[in-house]
Amino acid sequence: PIIQSMAANKRTQHEMQAHSSGGPPPPPQYPDADAGADNEEKPSPPLRKPSDSKFHQQKLPAWQPLLTARSVFPLFFLVGAAFVPIGAVLFTASQSVKEAEFNYTNCRDASGISCLEQANKPDYYRWLRPPCVCNMSIHLPDNLTGQVFAYYALTNFYQNHRRYVKSRDDSQLLGWKPGSEEPLQDCSPYRQDPGSGSWILPCGAIANSLFNDTFQLFYHSPTAGADLAVEVPWTSRGISWASDRERKFGRVNNFTGTSKPPNWRLSPEQRSADSFQGDEELIVWMRTAALPSFRKLHRIVLHNASSAADWFKDGLPSGNYTLLVNYAYPVNAFSGTKSFVLTTSSWSGGRNPALGIIYMVVGCLHIVLGALFVVIHIQASKNLRSSNNEDQQTIRPVFL
Amino acid sequence: MEKFAVAGLRTLCIATARIEPSRWEQLEAEYQRLATITWSCWRHSHRGQAAGGVPATINDLLLAGIRIWVLTGDKLETAINIGYSCRLLQSGMEVRTLTGSGLDDVRSKVAALQSWVGGLEGSSKEPALVVEGEALAWAGRPELRAEFLEVCLQCRTVICCRVSPKQKSDVVRYVREALPTAVTLAIGDGANDVPMIQESHVGVGLKGKEGLQAAAASDYALAQFRFLKKLLFVHGAWSYHRVTIVILFSFYKNLTLYITSFWFAMASGFSGQVMFEKWTQGLYNVFFTGATPFALGIFDRSCSQENCMRYPQLYKENQGSGRYNFKVFALWMLNGVYHSAIIFGCVALALWHGSVFPNGQVSGLYYLGSTVYSLAVVTVALKAGIEHTAWTGLSHLAIWGSVATYFGFVALSANLYPHVGSNFAEVVGFDWALFGSANFWFLVLLAPLLALTRDLAWTAYRRTCAKTLREEVMEMEKLQRDPSSVLLRNTYKRMTETVRLLGRPLFRRKAPVPVSQSFADNIDQMAAGANN
């Protein structure tokens, strides 16, 4: 180290040599012994102190929540006190929704033929020949007051399967792809018509598996004649999301040179004049469901339609109804079921007590926790007081 | 010579001889160097050993449970004197020296020391060992090393004198090999300390008159020895806390979101379908949960600076991998899985059939995904809030800002399709669908609170009934009470435990500053004096 620092201080070396002939240099003056200071003779170089701001010195003012039993139990009580009423409100809202579900998977037509077996035949679901019209007598136990919605419900149908979900072409649905432009590869095997070689429009498995049962609902009023059946008027307008109609589905100008999906009985132009924007059933179907058992909105009841007079002015009255189903959709292959659902709605949506119940349970849990922490807090402060008293007698400060 | 050495002075012997003039010419060049060395001993005698507040710092380091060894090139007597003046050696200790040469000689002495140390076990006197360099060379041989280290590790402190730079690094290496879980720190100020600094886990170099070699070779360069206290107690403690929390939190937040995909897979035939829109998913760690680890890692303080410095006992919490080990990690990961289950469960139950809108319309796959994702972002942000020990303004910004950024992104991404190609097609109209749905807001209120109930309850329980010392001090500080009583009580408790030194795997060594000054800077002073 001596040699190294000598090399660094060549100037010093020269001075040493200048003094060498005169003998050893005199001893230097001793400075005052100063504890803590290490810069005596030389003037200290300019300090490069970092900034003294609160940010740089990590002295930002901070809130330090204590999170002990004492500060936490009021929070638990508060949450509990808020959640239980919220849960009650949600539960009430859900219970105010009246719902009736009718499983028609195994229904039979007028001559007793099981439509389920019929539907499995290839001729049937392609051409609907011979048709199987289910005739179900259903009974509504309660009045469905307010706006009534009709859904179809499927079970064990995995619309959330990856290969199913990706099997679509959104550009086609927007109407941006003319018939000559090929659809995405994701759509295969529902991409190209094997016979004619033309592109399928709309391509993909989602479109191809479009739900195609049709329904008619008739009300048998007890006051009117026994044979008088009033058809419930409903519409498919407004069953799909407005944003879907306006921004995800467009109008296709020209369907020439394209094929309809193989499972469709009607072509897109036949289904709706404004395909695809006006084909709301398709739009609803294309919004793939999240779970394997799902419902999709099928029709919205028109309560003020002139055709039904005043029968359904306030909703659907309780009583006997007949449901006619043009049974077309085969669900046997995947062991699924089909159901028809009539329900009203509330500000929280359909009938689902889950959220209300969870809220009430969590609220009760929090109240219990709050009480528990009150006990813990009391216990802990008792312990603290008693240990403080102990320590007063036995403490001997011992420093290492 | 011995008197000077005992007085703490460095000694140098000068002799005279008659030499021929021809010989003198050869020696003249050497003379310059010798002349400067001569006066260094004069300079040195007036440098107080109390320079830089060393004894106080060493006392604090000992209070913190850090074991201190001294490795110096000075004589035995000088080293012992330094030890007493730094309060490493105290009157309550029994000090023995290990000198000698030759394998058998040193072996027998080490055996004697072993029985000595064994005899002192359980008594109130603590052993301290002073080892001379030559004996160290013999004792460090593979045949004797294990016994020698066993003696050393049972001693309160070890002072090695007359050690060469290589021996300094050897000692560090022996200790590292003997105690693989220990973390070693070496601090020195001269070039002869460089091997030692490089060998230890953490090397601290002191800048100053000795030159910059030690500082250049070190991990941390300080200007004074006493700054070591702040380096360890404040920055070390804070960094340990921060790094731990950042690692654990980063893994946790990703688990919370992505395990929900696993629960979803159970309902989607394990087909691998993702329920999130891809851009939203990709920006999770960047935008929506990226700020909170920063706030935790840069600004969170486990204890205030003043208390960290004032109460060295608080440092013990950072030793022994107590805060970051496999168990802690596993519990955090399980917590993430638990939270993900709650989030997905609540959403799945609430969106069971899909008819959640007042106008009868139904939701779908990506609606479920967006809801789950929103709940995950909120839960994770609030969890970061619970883990904060000190909420600064930037913490607020990070936590609430993350949630706000996410909701802003939802509003934005809902309107981008079809202007950006096929991206964001899945979330068209989700701004109204999510924000306009009462169910969604009730879920946002419910799921994070339910998930964090356990976290909050457990934290509150632990901080009430099983407080760590640090938490007690912080509580006292917050309530504006004096924490000293807590620490007195705690220190007493710890003294009455029978904690054998061997059981504690941590100790550190250092070389004291004043005694290891090299001659280099004295030349500068000499030159300055000569100029005058």
Interface residues (C-beta under 8 A of the other chain):
Chain A: P1 I2 Q4 S5 M6 N9 R11 T12 Q13 E15 M16 Q17 H19 S20 P24 P25 P27 P28 Q29 Y30 P31 A33 D34 A35 G36 A37 D38 E40 E41 K42 Q58 K59 L60 P61 A62 W63 Q64 P65 L66 L67 T68 A69 R70 S71 V72 F73 L75 F76 V79 F83 I86 L90 Q147 F149 Y151 A153 Y158 Q159 N160 H161 R162 R163 V165 D170 S171 L174 G238 I239 S240 W241 A242 S243 D244 R247 K248 V284 R287 T288 A289 A290 L291 P292 S293 F294 R295 K296 L297 I300 T343 S345 S346 W347 S348 G349 G350 N352 A354 L355 I358 Y359 V362 L365 H366 L369 F373 I376 H377 A380 S387 D391 T394 I395 R396 P397 V398 F399 L400
Chain B: E28 Y31 Q32 R33 A35 T36 I37 T38 W39 W42 R43 H46 R47 G48 A50 A51 G52 G53 N59 L62 L63 G190 A191 N192 G208 K209 E210 G211 Q213 Q224 W238 F264 A267 S268 G269 S271 G272 Q273 V274 M275 F299 R301 Q305 C346 A348 L349 A350 L351 W352 H353 G354 S355 V356 F357 P358 N359 G360 Q361 V362 S363 G364 L365 Y367 L368 G369 I386 H388 T389 A390 W391 T392 G393 L394 S395 A414 Y417 P418 S422 A425 V428 G429 W432 A433 S437 A438 N439 F442 L443 L445 L446 L449 L450 T453 L456 A457 T459 A460 Y461 R463 T464 C465 M474 E475 K478 S485 L488 R489 T491 Y492 M495 S518 F519 A520 D521 I523 D524 Q525 M526 A527 A528 G529 A530 N531
